[in-house]
Amino acid sequence: MHDVVPRQRIPILALLAANTISQLGNVLALLAIPWFVYATTGSAAKTGFTGFANLLPVVVAGLFGGVIVDRIGHRQASIIADVASGLTLALIPILHLTIGLAFWQLLVLVFFGALLDMPGSTARQSLLPELATLGQVKLERANAAYQSIQQTTSLVGLPLAGLLIATLGATNVLWLDAASFAISAGLVAVGVPARLVAAAARERPSQSYRDDLLEGWRFLRRERVIFSLTVANSVGNFLAAPLFAVILPIYASQVFGSAVHLGLLLTGAAVGSLVGAILYGLVGVRLSRRSLYAGSWLVGTVPFWILAGTPPIVIALVALALLGLAEGPINPLMYTLSQERTPAHLRARVFGARMALANIVSPLGMIAAGLLIEIVGVQGTLIGIGLAHGVFAIAVLRHRPFYSLDVIVATPVTIEMCAVQPTHPPSRVFSPDRSLLLAGLMPLSLGLILMVTTVGRTNMQVWGLTGALLVAAGWIIGGMGLRPGGSRARGALLASSLYLGIGLLFAIIVEAGRVSDRVIDALPPTASYPLVILSVVVLWPLAMARLLDPRSART
């Protein structure tokens, strides 16, 4: 196969660049608009109403705007949405500096800005399969690159927004937000030729808006894999969203008593999520999709229980990084599966509905977590979320539609992709016993909790040893369930050897945890910045170059 002509990769690179700039603008607006409202009105209530006006249209546009995106075409919708969002944002400082801006006018502008932004996001996601095919980039890698943009812009955008607001003022930052949408629209208009996506646009039958809307919802309900992924995504958002928005700020205050620790914990989770998405793009194509998806849910359960034990900061940081690492592959895997199974003319409706449902359940989860903390405290809430997460993880493992995740569906758009992707046939050498794996998970998790909660305490020897024995039992039972080479004994021996190595690593982490609390207490509030800079300046560019290299995609 000949090397890809650079011109063939321009469209996907232009789309990813446009999405990066657009997402960065969204993150800047997330802080700049509330800051602008509070600075100009001095009212916390009005600031809250503005936040609601920014959230509600996202749900409305996701549920009902996909039809319009599919009708006018994904490329055109991306351009129009970015231009319109930029104009609504620019009107805020323009009116404020000229004739004045009433609060109701501000709410209207914020509402329409968010209403128009969601279609642009779903349109860019819907463009990805055709552009990945053109650039000879595997769909898994393209989605990993796309989703890593979300993590990177959040990681760098929030501290950047604070810095820009402090130095330039909220009004000037809104000008930057408007400019970012204009640049994003220009990149798609110039870098993504209309002829590349015209064929998908011609697939749409001519019918009424209501019929188009119902067609998308019927497809979502009928396609059991996509429907199951949508439900799982909503449950995951309901359980995970409160951790970062509600629980961790209270947790850091009560357990560590410092905002520095909160910054480190949030940064650890964000970096872990970025690494997880990148690793999925690099090696995910070689793995069983069902095992990867269910494994991400199972591994993501343990960090909640570790945090419930109020461990030293190093162990808490490792737990949150592990949570991010487990959740990182879920979104790119989910979008890859959806793009393979959804016809091009229905994509925006399906993707928009899923994003809308996620935005509906996240605030509900935050409210539920806040009420639960009032009743049982932070630790009890973490244990409860961990149990709910674990039960749902087992349900994901046993849910019948997920058994077909490894079956690649050849839609008209992805048929070229399917020719080069493995179908992950069942392996005769590696035949895991799920019952033993699940049986080993419970003592393993309970043992980890006991070991973590007794670090540095008077009864550490007794309970720490009990925890170690439980971890060993869980690990060996789980190893028997793996059955490498068809032998349970070999699995138990392999698990025992790995357990000894992990036990040594855990002992090193525990010892470091004893010292870390005194060291971190002396750190400045900007202590997490080096980790952010390292991830954004070094890790992310190198990973993107690897993900989008067609030569590495063939391996």
C-alpha positions as CSV (number, residue, x, y, z in Angstrom):
1,M,0.0,0.0,0.0
2,H,1.3,3.4,-1.0
3,D,2.0,6.1,1.6
4,V,-0.9,8.4,2.2
5,V,-0.7,11.6,0.2
6,P,-0.5,14.5,2.7
7,R,-3.5,16.2,1.0
8,Q,-5.7,13.2,2.0
9,R,-5.1,13.8,5.7
10,I,-5.8,17.6,5.6
11,P,-9.6,17.2,6.2
12,I,-9.3,15.1,9.4
13,L,-6.5,17.3,10.7
14,A,-8.6,20.4,9.9
15,L,-11.6,18.8,11.7
16,L,-9.5,18.0,14.8
17,A,-8.0,21.4,14.9
18,A,-11.4,23.0,14.6
19,N,-12.8,20.9,17.4
20,T,-9.8,21.8,19.6
21,I,-10.3,25.5,19.1
22,S,-14.1,25.3,19.5
23,Q,-13.8,23.2,22.7
24,L,-11.2,25.5,24.1
25,G,-13.6,28.4,23.5
26,N,-16.4,26.5,25.3
27,V,-14.2,26.0,28.3
28,L,-13.2,29.7,28.4
29,A,-16.9,30.7,28.1
30,L,-17.7,28.2,31.0
31,L,-15.9,30.5,33.4
32,A,-15.9,33.9,31.6
33,I,-19.7,34.2,31.3
34,P,-20.5,33.5,35.1
35,W,-17.6,35.8,36.1
36,F,-18.9,38.5,33.7
37,V,-22.4,38.2,35.2
38,Y,-21.3,38.3,38.8
39,A,-18.9,41.2,38.1
40,T,-21.6,43.3,36.4
41,T,-24.5,42.4,38.6
42,G,-23.1,41.4,41.9
43,S,-25.9,38.8,42.2
44,A,-25.2,35.2,43.0
45,A,-28.8,34.3,42.0
46,K,-28.5,35.9,38.6
47,T,-25.2,34.0,38.1
48,G,-27.1,30.8,38.9
49,F,-29.9,31.6,36.4
50,T,-27.2,32.2,33.8
51,G,-25.7,28.8,34.4
52,F,-29.2,27.2,34.0
53,A,-29.7,29.2,30.8
54,N,-26.4,27.7,29.6
55,L,-27.4,24.1,30.4
56,L,-31.1,23.9,29.3
57,P,-30.5,24.6,25.6
58,V,-27.9,21.8,25.4
59,V,-30.5,19.3,26.3
60,V,-33.1,20.8,24.0
61,A,-30.7,21.0,21.0
62,G,-29.5,17.5,21.6
63,L,-33.0,16.0,21.7
64,F,-34.5,18.0,18.8
65,G,-31.7,19.6,16.9
66,G,-30.2,16.5,15.4
67,V,-32.8,16.4,12.7
68,I,-31.8,19.9,11.4
69,V,-28.1,18.9,11.4
70,D,-28.8,15.7,9.4
71,R,-31.0,17.6,7.0
72,I,-28.6,20.5,6.1
73,G,-25.5,18.3,6.2
74,H,-22.9,17.8,8.8
75,R,-20.3,20.1,7.3
76,Q,-22.7,23.0,6.8
77,A,-24.2,22.5,10.2
78,S,-20.7,22.7,11.8
79,I,-19.9,25.9,10.0
80,I,-23.3,27.6,10.7
81,A,-23.3,26.6,14.4
82,D,-19.8,28.0,15.0
83,V,-20.6,31.2,13.2
84,A,-23.9,31.7,15.1
85,S,-22.3,30.8,18.5
86,G,-19.5,33.3,17.9
87,L,-22.0,36.1,16.9
88,T,-24.1,35.5,20.1
89,L,-21.0,35.6,22.3
90,A,-19.7,38.7,20.6
91,L,-23.0,40.5,21.1
92,I,-22.5,40.3,24.9
93,P,-19.5,42.6,25.1
94,I,-20.8,44.7,22.1
95,L,-24.1,45.5,23.8
96,H,-22.4,45.9,27.2
97,L,-20.0,48.5,25.9
98,T,-22.4,50.4,23.7
99,I,-26.1,50.7,24.5
100,G,-26.1,48.6,27.6
101,L,-27.1,45.0,28.3
102,A,-30.2,44.1,30.3
103,F,-30.1,40.9,32.3
104,W,-32.9,39.3,30.3
105,Q,-31.0,40.1,27.1
106,L,-27.9,38.4,28.5
107,L,-30.0,35.3,29.3
108,V,-31.4,35.2,25.8
109,L,-27.9,35.5,24.3
110,V,-26.5,32.8,26.6
111,F,-29.4,30.5,25.8
112,F,-29.1,30.8,22.0
113,G,-25.3,30.6,22.2
114,A,-25.6,27.2,23.9
115,L,-28.5,26.2,21.7
116,L,-26.4,26.6,18.6
117,D,-23.2,25.1,20.0
118,M,-24.6,21.6,20.6
119,P,-25.5,21.0,16.8
120,G,-21.9,22.0,15.9
121,S,-20.5,19.5,18.3
122,T,-22.7,16.6,17.0
123,A,-22.0,17.7,13.4
124,R,-18.2,17.5,13.8
125,Q,-18.5,14.1,15.5
126,S,-20.7,12.9,12.6
127,L,-18.1,14.0,10.0
128,L,-15.3,11.8,11.6
129,P,-15.9,8.4,9.9
130,E,-15.6,9.7,6.3
131,L,-12.6,11.8,7.1
132,A,-10.9,9.0,8.9
133,T,-11.5,6.7,5.9
134,L,-10.0,9.3,3.6
135,G,-6.9,9.7,5.7
136,Q,-6.5,6.0,6.2
137,V,-6.8,6.4,10.0
138,K,-8.5,3.6,11.9
139,L,-11.8,4.7,13.4
140,E,-10.6,3.7,16.9
141,R,-7.6,6.0,16.6
142,A,-9.6,8.9,15.1
143,N,-12.1,8.7,18.0
144,A,-9.3,8.4,20.5
145,A,-7.7,11.6,19.1
146,Y,-11.1,13.3,19.0
147,Q,-11.9,12.5,22.6
148,S,-8.4,13.3,23.9
149,I,-9.1,16.8,22.7
150,Q,-12.0,17.0,25.2
151,Q,-9.7,16.0,28.1
152,T,-6.9,18.3,27.0
153,T,-9.0,21.4,26.5
154,S,-10.5,20.9,29.9
155,L,-7.1,20.3,31.5
156,V,-5.5,23.4,30.1
157,G,-8.6,25.5,29.5
158,L,-9.8,26.0,33.1
159,P,-6.5,27.3,34.5
160,L,-6.0,29.3,31.2
161,A,-9.5,30.9,31.6
162,G,-8.7,31.9,35.2
163,L,-5.4,33.4,34.1
164,L,-6.9,35.3,31.2
165,I,-9.8,36.6,33.3
166,A,-7.4,37.8,35.9
167,T,-5.2,39.6,33.4
168,L,-7.5,40.7,30.6
169,G,-10.9,40.8,32.3
170,A,-14.0,38.8,31.5
171,T,-15.2,41.1,28.8
172,N,-12.0,40.7,26.7
173,V,-12.1,36.9,27.3
174,L,-15.5,36.9,25.7
175,W,-14.0,38.5,22.6
176,L,-11.5,35.6,22.5
177,D,-14.3,33.1,22.8
178,A,-16.1,34.6,19.8
179,A,-12.9,34.6,17.8
180,S,-12.3,30.9,18.6
181,F,-15.7,30.0,17.0
182,A,-14.9,32.0,13.9
183,I,-11.5,30.2,13.5
184,S,-13.2,26.8,14.0
185,A,-15.8,27.6,11.3
186,G,-13.1,28.8,8.9
187,L,-11.0,25.6,9.4
188,V,-14.0,23.3,8.5
189,A,-15.0,25.5,5.6
190,V,-11.5,25.5,4.1
191,G,-10.2,22.2,5.2
192,V,-13.2,19.9,4.7
193,P,-14.3,19.9,1.1
194,A,-18.1,19.7,0.6
195,R,-17.7,16.9,-2.0
196,L,-16.3,14.5,0.7
197,V,-19.5,14.5,2.7
198,A,-22.1,15.1,0.0
199,A,-22.8,11.4,-0.6
200,A,-23.9,10.9,3.0
201,A,-26.2,13.9,2.7
202,R,-28.0,12.5,-0.3
203,E,-29.0,9.4,1.7
204,R,-31.7,11.4,3.5
205,P,-35.3,10.6,2.5
206,S,-37.7,13.6,2.1
207,Q,-40.2,13.6,5.0
208,S,-41.6,15.9,7.7
209,Y,-39.6,17.1,10.7
210,R,-41.7,14.9,13.0
211,D,-41.2,11.8,10.9
212,D,-37.4,12.5,10.8
213,L,-37.3,13.0,14.6
214,L,-39.3,9.8,15.2
215,E,-37.1,7.9,12.7
216,G,-34.0,8.7,14.8
217,W,-35.6,7.7,18.1
218,R,-37.0,4.5,16.6
219,F,-33.5,3.6,15.3
220,L,-32.0,4.3,18.7
221,R,-34.5,2.1,20.5
222,R,-34.3,-0.7,17.9
223,E,-30.5,-0.9,17.7
224,R,-30.0,-2.7,21.0
225,V,-26.2,-2.2,21.2
226,I,-26.4,1.6,20.7
227,F,-29.5,1.8,23.0
228,S,-27.6,-0.2,25.7
229,L,-24.5,2.0,25.3
230,T,-26.7,5.1,25.7
231,V,-28.3,3.8,28.9
232,A,-24.9,2.8,30.3
233,N,-23.5,6.2,29.4
234,S,-26.3,8.0,31.2
235,V,-25.8,5.8,34.3
236,G,-22.1,6.5,34.2
237,N,-22.6,10.2,34.1
238,F,-25.2,10.0,37.0
239,L,-22.6,8.2,39.2
240,A,-19.4,10.0,38.1
241,A,-20.5,13.6,37.6
242,P,-21.1,14.2,41.4
243,L,-17.6,13.0,42.2
244,F,-15.9,16.0,40.6
245,A,-18.5,18.7,41.0
246,V,-19.7,17.9,44.6
247,I,-17.9,15.2,46.4
248,L,-14.2,16.0,45.8
249,P,-14.4,19.7,46.9
250,I,-16.0,18.6,50.2
251,Y,-13.7,15.6,50.5
252,A,-10.5,17.6,50.0
253,S,-11.7,20.2,52.6
254,Q,-12.6,17.6,55.2
255,V,-9.8,15.1,54.7
256,F,-6.9,17.2,53.7
257,G,-8.0,20.8,54.5
258,S,-6.3,22.3,51.5
259,A,-7.3,23.5,48.0
260,V,-3.8,22.3,46.8
261,H,-4.9,18.7,47.4
262,L,-8.2,19.3,45.5
263,G,-6.2,20.7,42.5
264,L,-3.9,17.6,42.6
265,L,-6.8,15.2,42.8
266,L,-8.7,16.8,39.9
267,T,-5.5,17.0,37.8
268,G,-4.7,13.3,38.5
269,A,-8.2,12.2,37.3
270,A,-7.9,14.4,34.2
271,V,-4.4,13.2,33.2
272,G,-5.5,9.5,33.8
273,S,-8.5,10.1,31.5
274,L,-6.3,11.6,28.8
275,V,-3.8,8.7,29.1
276,G,-6.7,6.2,29.0
277,A,-8.1,7.7,25.8
278,I,-4.7,7.7,24.1
279,L,-3.9,4.1,25.1
280,Y,-7.3,3.0,23.6
281,G,-6.3,4.6,20.3
282,L,-2.8,3.0,20.3
283,V,-3.7,-0.6,21.5
284,G,-7.5,-0.8,21.6
285,V,-7.9,-2.2,18.1
286,R,-6.0,-5.3,19.3
287,L,-8.3,-6.0,22.2
288,S,-11.8,-7.5,22.6
289,R,-14.2,-4.6,22.7
290,R,-16.5,-6.3,25.2
291,S,-13.7,-7.2,27.6
292,L,-12.3,-3.6,27.4
293,Y,-15.7,-2.0,28.0
294,A,-16.7,-4.3,30.8
295,G,-13.2,-4.1,32.3
296,S,-13.3,-0.3,32.3
297,W,-16.5,-0.5,34.4
298,L,-15.1,-3.0,36.8
299,V,-11.8,-1.3,37.3
300,G,-13.6,2.1,37.7
301,T,-15.4,0.7,40.8
302,V,-12.4,0.2,43.0
303,P,-11.3,3.9,43.3
304,F,-14.5,5.0,44.9
305,W,-13.9,2.4,47.7
306,I,-10.3,3.4,48.1
307,L,-11.3,7.1,48.5
308,A,-13.8,6.1,51.1
309,G,-11.0,4.9,53.3
310,T,-9.5,8.5,53.4
311,P,-6.0,7.3,52.4
312,P,-2.9,9.5,52.2
313,I,-2.8,12.0,49.3
314,V,-0.5,9.8,47.1
315,I,-2.9,6.8,47.3
316,A,-5.9,9.1,46.7
317,L,-4.1,10.6,43.7
318,V,-3.3,7.1,42.3
319,A,-7.0,6.1,42.9
320,L,-8.3,9.0,40.9
321,A,-5.7,8.5,38.1
322,L,-6.9,4.9,38.0
323,L,-10.5,6.0,37.7
324,G,-9.6,8.4,34.8
325,L,-7.5,5.6,33.2
326,A,-10.5,3.2,33.4
327,E,-13.0,5.7,32.0
328,G,-10.7,7.1,29.3
329,P,-11.4,4.4,26.7
330,I,-15.2,4.4,27.2
331,N,-16.2,7.4,25.1
332,P,-13.9,6.7,22.1
333,L,-15.0,3.0,22.1
334,M,-18.7,4.1,22.4
335,Y,-18.5,6.5,19.5
336,T,-16.6,4.0,17.4
337,L,-19.4,1.4,17.9
338,S,-22.1,4.0,17.2
339,Q,-20.4,5.3,14.0
340,E,-20.1,1.8,12.7
341,R,-23.8,0.9,13.4
342,T,-25.5,4.2,12.6
343,P,-26.3,5.3,9.0
344,A,-24.7,8.6,8.1
345,H,-28.1,10.4,7.7
346,L,-29.1,9.5,11.3
347,R,-25.8,10.2,13.1
348,A,-26.6,13.7,14.4
349,R,-30.0,12.5,15.8
350,V,-28.4,9.5,17.6
351,F,-25.4,11.4,18.9
352,G,-27.4,14.4,20.0
353,A,-29.9,12.3,21.9
354,R,-27.1,10.5,23.8
355,M,-25.4,13.8,24.7
356,A,-28.7,15.3,25.8
357,L,-29.5,12.4,28.1
358,A,-26.0,12.6,29.6
359,N,-26.6,16.3,30.3
360,I,-30.0,15.6,31.9
361,V,-28.8,13.0,34.4
362,S,-25.6,14.7,35.5
363,P,-27.3,17.5,37.4
364,L,-29.7,14.9,38.9
365,G,-26.7,13.0,40.1
366,M,-25.2,16.1,41.7
367,I,-28.4,16.8,43.6
368,A,-28.7,13.2,44.8
369,A,-25.0,13.2,45.9
370,G,-25.5,16.5,47.9
371,L,-28.5,15.1,49.7
372,L,-26.7,11.8,50.4
373,I,-23.7,13.6,51.9
374,E,-26.1,15.4,54.3
375,I,-27.4,12.0,55.4
376,V,-24.5,9.6,55.5
377,G,-21.4,11.8,55.0
378,V,-18.8,11.9,52.3
379,Q,-17.3,8.4,53.1
380,G,-20.8,6.8,53.1
381,T,-21.6,8.5,49.8
382,L,-18.4,7.2,48.2
383,I,-19.1,3.6,49.4
384,G,-22.7,3.8,48.1
385,I,-21.6,5.1,44.7
386,G,-18.9,2.4,44.6
387,L,-21.5,-0.3,45.3
388,A,-23.9,1.1,42.7
389,H,-21.0,1.3,40.2
390,G,-19.9,-2.3,40.9
391,V,-23.4,-3.7,40.6
392,F,-23.9,-1.9,37.3
393,A,-20.5,-3.1,36.1
394,I,-21.6,-6.7,36.7
395,A,-24.8,-6.0,34.8
396,V,-22.8,-4.6,31.9
397,L,-20.7,-7.8,31.9
398,R,-23.8,-10.0,31.8
399,H,-26.0,-7.9,29.5
400,R,-26.7,-9.9,26.3
401,P,-26.5,-7.0,23.7
402,F,-22.9,-6.4,24.8
403,Y,-21.9,-9.9,23.7
404,S,-22.0,-8.6,20.1
405,L,-19.7,-5.6,20.7
406,D,-16.9,-7.5,18.9
407,V,-19.1,-8.0,15.8
408,I,-18.2,-5.1,13.4
409,V,-21.2,-4.0,11.3
410,A,-20.3,-3.0,7.8
411,T,-22.3,0.2,7.2
412,P,-21.8,2.0,3.8
413,V,-19.5,4.5,5.5
414,T,-17.3,2.1,7.4
415,I,-17.0,-0.8,5.0
416,E,-13.4,0.1,4.1
417,M,-12.6,0.3,7.8
418,C,-14.1,-3.2,8.4
419,A,-11.8,-4.7,5.8
420,V,-8.7,-3.9,7.9
421,Q,-10.1,-4.3,11.4
422,P,-10.0,-7.6,13.3
423,T,-13.4,-9.1,14.3
424,H,-12.0,-10.4,17.6
425,P,-13.0,-14.1,17.3
426,P,-13.1,-16.1,20.5
427,S,-9.7,-17.3,21.6
428,R,-9.2,-21.0,22.5
429,V,-6.1,-20.2,24.4
430,F,-7.6,-17.5,26.6
431,S,-11.1,-18.5,27.8
432,P,-11.9,-16.7,31.1
433,D,-14.3,-18.0,33.6
434,R,-16.5,-14.9,34.4
435,S,-17.9,-16.4,37.6
436,L,-14.5,-16.9,39.2
437,L,-13.4,-13.4,38.0
438,L,-16.4,-11.9,39.7
439,A,-15.9,-14.0,42.8
440,G,-12.3,-12.8,43.1
441,L,-13.3,-9.2,42.6
442,M,-15.1,-8.8,46.0
443,P,-12.4,-10.0,48.4
444,L,-9.8,-8.1,46.3
445,S,-11.7,-4.8,46.6
446,L,-12.5,-5.3,50.3
447,G,-8.9,-6.2,51.0
448,L,-7.7,-3.0,49.3
449,I,-10.1,-0.9,51.3
450,L,-8.8,-2.4,54.6
451,M,-5.2,-1.9,53.6
452,V,-5.7,1.7,52.6
453,T,-7.9,2.7,55.5
454,T,-5.4,1.4,58.1
455,V,-2.3,3.2,56.8
456,G,-0.6,5.0,59.6
457,R,-3.1,4.0,62.2
458,T,-2.6,2.1,65.5
459,N,-4.3,-1.1,64.3
460,M,-2.5,-1.1,61.0
461,Q,-0.7,-4.5,61.6
462,V,-3.9,-6.5,62.3
463,W,-6.2,-5.0,59.7
464,G,-3.5,-4.4,57.2
465,L,-2.6,-8.1,57.3
466,T,-6.2,-9.1,57.0
467,G,-6.6,-6.8,54.0
468,A,-3.5,-8.3,52.4
469,L,-4.8,-11.8,52.8
470,L,-8.1,-10.9,51.3
471,V,-6.4,-9.2,48.3
472,A,-4.2,-12.3,47.9
473,A,-7.3,-14.6,47.9
474,G,-9.2,-12.4,45.5
475,W,-6.2,-12.1,43.2
476,I,-5.7,-15.9,43.1
477,I,-9.3,-16.7,42.6
478,G,-9.5,-14.2,39.8
479,G,-6.3,-15.6,38.3
480,M,-7.9,-19.1,38.3
481,G,-10.8,-17.5,36.3
482,L,-8.4,-16.2,33.7
483,R,-7.2,-19.7,32.8
484,P,-4.3,-18.8,30.5
485,G,-3.6,-21.8,28.3
486,G,-6.8,-23.4,29.6
487,S,-5.2,-24.2,33.1
488,R,-6.6,-22.8,36.3
489,A,-3.5,-23.9,38.2
490,R,-1.3,-21.9,35.8
491,G,-3.6,-18.9,36.3
492,A,-3.4,-19.2,40.1
493,L,0.4,-19.4,39.9
494,L,0.6,-16.4,37.6
495,A,-1.7,-14.4,39.8
496,S,0.3,-15.2,42.9
497,S,3.5,-14.0,41.2
498,L,1.8,-10.8,40.1
499,Y,0.4,-10.3,43.6
500,L,3.8,-10.4,45.2
501,G,5.0,-7.7,42.8
502,I,1.9,-5.6,43.3
503,G,2.2,-6.0,47.1
504,L,5.8,-4.7,46.9
505,L,4.6,-1.7,44.8
506,F,1.8,-1.1,47.3
507,A,4.2,-1.1,50.2
508,I,6.3,1.5,48.4
509,I,3.2,3.7,47.8
510,V,2.2,3.4,51.5
511,E,5.6,4.5,52.7
512,A,5.5,7.4,50.2
513,G,2.1,8.3,51.5
514,R,3.4,8.8,55.0
515,V,5.9,11.3,53.8
516,S,3.7,12.9,51.1
517,D,1.2,14.6,53.4
518,R,3.9,16.8,55.0
519,V,5.5,17.6,51.6
520,I,2.2,18.5,49.8
521,D,1.0,20.7,52.7
522,A,4.0,23.0,51.9
523,L,3.2,23.2,48.2
524,P,1.8,26.4,46.6
525,P,-1.7,26.4,45.0
526,T,-0.1,26.1,41.6
527,A,1.4,22.7,42.5
528,S,-0.6,20.8,39.9
529,Y,0.5,23.1,37.0
530,P,3.7,21.2,36.1
531,L,1.6,18.0,35.6
532,V,-0.8,19.9,33.4
533,I,2.0,21.4,31.4
534,L,3.8,18.0,31.0
535,S,0.6,16.4,29.8
536,V,-0.4,19.1,27.3
537,V,3.0,20.2,26.0
538,V,4.7,16.7,25.8
539,L,2.3,13.8,26.1
540,W,-0.7,15.0,24.0
541,P,1.2,16.2,20.9
542,L,3.3,13.0,20.8
543,A,0.2,10.9,21.2
544,M,-1.7,12.7,18.5
545,A,1.1,12.4,16.0
546,R,1.2,8.6,16.7
547,L,-2.6,8.2,16.5
548,L,-2.9,10.0,13.2
549,D,0.2,8.4,11.6
550,P,-1.2,6.1,8.8
551,R,1.9,3.9,9.0
552,S,1.3,3.1,12.6
553,A,-2.4,2.5,11.9
554,R,-1.5,-0.5,9.7
555,T,0.2,-2.4,12.5
